[in-house]
């Protein structure tokens, strides 16, 4: 568990949070997490002391036992909430690399491709060059990976 204050939030910056402690982290393969994340799985980490520091999340009751928190403006999935306990989506953290994934959960719904991710080849050099050229043209409107006083930041 970590003891420093950790932060995260949504893509557009309308919703931000902080918390004091990381708990166990997992990759959940259940169908509800797949749909909530729009992905094959959802990386989640248990947190303690979660506080919302900007905006208000939307909440969807994905089952009779759990709610899902998300940004009402940009749609970023943020939390899985069960019995007052919070798990945050690892990708919504300002520094997702700090979370060591400890186990796979609900593997009955796991897609075979997940087990082969390391075997899938990288894009060809030509395709990589196309991607780099495309990326060089991007002007990101995403919130940066740190807290800001206001967002969008005031321009001088």
C-alpha positions as CSV (number, residue, x, y, z in Angstrom):
1,X,0.0,0.0,0.0
2,X,1.1,3.5,-0.8
3,X,1.0,6.3,1.9
4,X,1.3,9.4,-0.3
5,X,-1.6,11.3,-1.8
6,X,-2.5,10.0,-5.2
7,X,-4.5,11.8,-7.9
8,X,-6.4,11.1,-11.0
9,X,-9.4,12.1,-13.1
10,X,-11.2,12.0,-16.3
11,X,-10.0,12.8,-19.8
12,X,-11.6,16.3,-20.0
13,X,-10.6,17.5,-16.5
14,X,-14.2,18.1,-15.3
15,X,-13.9,15.4,-12.6
16,X,-10.8,15.0,-10.4
17,X,-10.1,12.9,-7.3
18,X,-7.4,12.1,-4.8
19,X,-6.9,9.4,-2.2
20,X,-4.4,8.3,0.4
21,X,-3.9,4.6,-0.2
22,X,-3.7,2.0,-2.9
23,X,-5.0,-1.5,-2.2
24,X,-5.0,-4.6,-4.3
25,X,-5.2,-4.2,-8.1
26,X,-6.7,-6.6,-10.6
27,X,-7.7,-7.0,-14.2
28,X,-11.4,-7.9,-14.2
29,X,-12.7,-9.8,-17.2
30,X,-16.4,-9.9,-16.3
31,X,-18.8,-8.8,-19.0
32,X,-19.9,-5.8,-17.0
33,X,-16.4,-4.5,-16.7
34,X,-15.8,-5.2,-20.4
35,X,-18.8,-3.0,-21.3
36,X,-18.0,-0.3,-18.7
37,X,-14.4,0.0,-20.0
38,X,-15.2,-0.5,-23.7
39,X,-12.4,-3.1,-23.7
40,X,-11.5,-6.7,-23.2
41,X,-11.0,-6.1,-19.5
42,X,-10.9,-3.4,-16.8
43,X,-7.8,-2.8,-14.7
44,X,-9.0,-1.7,-11.3
45,X,-7.3,-0.8,-8.0
46,X,-8.9,-0.6,-4.6
47,X,-8.4,2.8,-2.9
48,X,-8.9,4.2,0.6
49,X,-9.9,7.8,1.4
50,X,-11.2,8.7,-2.0
51,X,-12.2,12.4,-2.2
52,X,-13.6,14.2,-5.3
53,X,-11.7,17.4,-5.8
54,X,-13.3,18.8,-8.9
55,X,-16.8,18.2,-10.4
56,X,-19.3,15.5,-9.7
57,X,-19.2,12.1,-11.3
58,X,-22.2,10.5,-12.9
59,X,-23.3,7.2,-11.5
60,X,-24.8,4.2,-13.2
61,X,-26.1,1.2,-11.3
62,X,-24.6,-1.5,-13.4
63,X,-26.1,-4.2,-11.1
64,X,-28.0,-4.6,-7.9
65,X,-24.7,-4.7,-6.0
66,X,-22.5,-2.1,-7.7
67,X,-22.4,1.3,-9.2
68,X,-20.1,2.7,-11.9
69,X,-18.8,6.3,-11.6
70,X,-17.9,8.2,-14.8
71,X,-17.5,11.7,-16.2
72,X,-20.8,13.0,-17.5
73,X,-18.9,15.3,-19.9
74,X,-16.4,13.1,-21.6
75,X,-17.6,9.6,-20.6
76,X,-14.3,8.5,-18.9
77,X,-15.0,5.5,-16.7
78,X,-13.7,6.2,-13.2
79,X,-14.9,3.9,-10.5
80,X,-16.5,0.6,-9.5
81,X,-18.4,1.2,-6.2
82,X,-19.6,-1.6,-4.0
83,X,-20.9,-1.4,-0.4
84,X,-19.1,1.9,0.1
85,X,-15.8,0.6,-1.2
86,X,-14.2,2.2,-4.2
87,X,-12.0,0.8,-7.0
88,X,-10.7,3.3,-9.5
89,X,-9.9,2.5,-13.1
90,X,-6.1,2.3,-13.3
91,X,-6.0,4.3,-16.6
92,X,-7.7,7.3,-14.8
93,X,-4.8,7.7,-12.4
94,X,-2.3,10.5,-13.2
95,X,0.4,7.8,-13.0
96,X,-1.0,4.4,-13.9
97,X,2.5,2.9,-13.8
98,X,2.5,3.0,-10.0
99,X,-0.1,0.2,-9.8
100,X,1.2,-3.4,-9.7
101,X,-1.5,-5.6,-11.0
102,X,-1.8,-8.6,-8.7
103,X,-4.3,-11.0,-10.2
104,X,-6.9,-11.7,-12.9
105,X,-10.6,-11.7,-11.7
106,X,-13.7,-13.3,-13.3
107,X,-11.7,-15.2,-15.9
108,X,-14.7,-17.2,-17.1
109,X,-15.4,-14.2,-19.4
110,X,-11.8,-13.6,-20.4
111,X,-11.3,-13.4,-24.2
112,X,-8.6,-15.6,-25.7
113,X,-6.8,-12.6,-27.3
114,X,-5.9,-11.3,-23.8
115,X,-3.7,-14.3,-23.3
116,X,-1.9,-13.7,-26.6
117,X,-1.3,-9.9,-26.3
118,X,2.5,-10.4,-26.1
119,X,2.5,-12.5,-29.2
120,X,0.7,-9.9,-31.4
121,X,3.4,-8.2,-33.6
122,X,4.1,-4.5,-33.5
123,X,3.0,-2.4,-36.5
124,X,5.2,-2.5,-39.5
125,X,7.8,0.3,-39.8
126,X,5.7,2.0,-42.5
127,X,2.6,1.9,-40.3
128,X,4.6,3.1,-37.3
129,X,5.9,6.1,-39.4
130,X,2.3,6.9,-40.4
131,X,1.2,6.7,-36.7
132,X,4.1,9.0,-35.7
133,X,3.2,11.5,-38.4
134,X,-0.4,11.5,-37.3
135,X,0.5,11.9,-33.6
136,X,2.9,14.8,-34.4
137,X,-0.2,16.7,-35.7
138,X,-2.3,16.2,-32.6
139,X,-3.0,19.1,-30.3
140,X,-4.4,17.3,-27.2
141,X,-7.4,18.7,-25.4
142,X,-7.0,16.2,-22.6
143,X,-6.4,17.2,-19.0
144,X,-2.7,16.8,-18.1
145,X,-1.7,14.1,-15.7
146,X,-1.5,16.4,-12.6
147,X,-3.9,18.6,-10.7
148,X,-4.5,22.1,-12.1
149,X,-6.1,25.1,-10.4
150,X,-8.6,25.5,-13.2
151,X,-9.4,23.6,-16.4
152,X,-9.2,24.5,-19.1
153,X,-6.3,26.6,-17.8
154,X,-6.6,30.3,-18.2
155,X,-4.6,31.7,-21.2
156,X,-2.4,34.7,-20.4
